[in-house]
């Protein structure tokens, strides 16, 4: 009877759903916290830089923030990879990280190497990546307002447009 319960759990990928759900929650909370920190610091710094007419600093701040957003995704791939390795679902840490990166980005360049009962985990990892990329894209879109304003003002200066006109530009 015990093997029947085990085979039912395995056939429905119940272990994959349980670990996947918990990890999805962890990764999304991490992602949200990281995005909030990056976005609020970007907004505050660029507001001050625009007020001080330090337009190049706004541009630099934008690119640093984009790099931090990228590193957030790398950290999430590492989190997934470490979890796969910690639960002994894959034999090597490097293989676990590569598999989670392939799945998280939905590139799928690796075959599904998860054991039976854990196959659904690959789908959950892919969903976490899709959600995270969409969330990051929305943050980047909101960041472009200050970036565009600074970038345009830099070029207005290069065109020798008067300070009065540049200051009125929004």
Secondary structure, DSSP 8 states (H G I E B T S, - for coil): -HHHHHHHHHHTTHHHHHHHHHHHHHHHHHHHHHHHHHHHHHHHHHHHHHHTT-HHHHHHHHHHHHHHHHHHHHHHHHHHHHHHHHTTSSS-HHHHHHHHHHHHTT---S-----TT-THHHHHHHHHHHHHHHHHHHHHHHHHHHHHHHHHHHHHHHTT--HHHHHH--
